[in-house]
Amino acid sequence: MLIEQQPAYVLHSRPYRETSLLIECLTRDHGRLGVVARGVRSQRGRLQRAQLEPFQQLSLDLHMRGELASLRGAESTATPLRLSGDASLAGLYLNELVVRLTERQDPHPHLFRAYAQTLARLAQDAALAWHLRRFERDLLAALGYAMQLDIEADTGEPLQPDALYAYRAEHGAVRCHPNEPHAVRGSDLLALHEDRMPDAQGLHALRGMMRELIRFHLGGVELRAWRVLRSALTRR
């Protein structure tokens, strides 16, 4: 099957055979695809390899056969985003999340839009933690794990802004004691639901909560990006 002019982003790449790359791409219409880019590691292929860096909006021509596609052409369709420092680490975290939580050839158009929007946000301002929480929320929703962030799971009543909640992955928000691990204020859950950035305390609590949810959906596996981010913070 030929796929032409498919909007895409490169998520990850690794050497494949002597002169090629095996690339994981997020495409608009076909979801995550494994793509073989033949010859791009050779001297003659250096220019094309530069086009296949992460965070660039691309248009790909592909030949799909079985599980993997072959790259027939790649064209940049926008000015490459320049992510540096913490923004670059945040972008790599997005990429690992998508690779680890999605299945190949499972289309998620809403996820593609959320990913593109989040990259633009990371490049524009410093509210990195907030942009990551929004993307985590939207990623889970796109995969069928949408969070119920405005009602109590046990009673169906609206969340109380001043109450504390623990968010159970397969249940929802339930009231908890202050010493409960990863307790979150109702006001912070409502802020995430309404797409309003909470205060620093709320962002910290949402970070812990979302990490536990993602770990649950990964079967308890630790993401490499978490270790990298932890190491970067330790060195400061």
Buried (B, 14 or more C-beta within 10 A) or exposed (E): EEBEEBBBBBBBBEEBEEBBBBBBBBBBEBBBBBBBBBBBBEEEBEEBBEBBEBBBBBBBBBBBEEEBBBBBEBEBEEEBBEBEEBBBBBBBBBBBBBBBBBEBBEEBEEBBEBBBBBBEBBBEEEBBBBBBBBBBBBBBBBBEBEBBBBBBBEEEEEBBEEBBBBBBBEEBBBBBEEEEEBBBBBBBBBBBBEEEBBEEEBBBBBBEBBBBBBBEBEEEEEBEBBEBBEEEEEEE
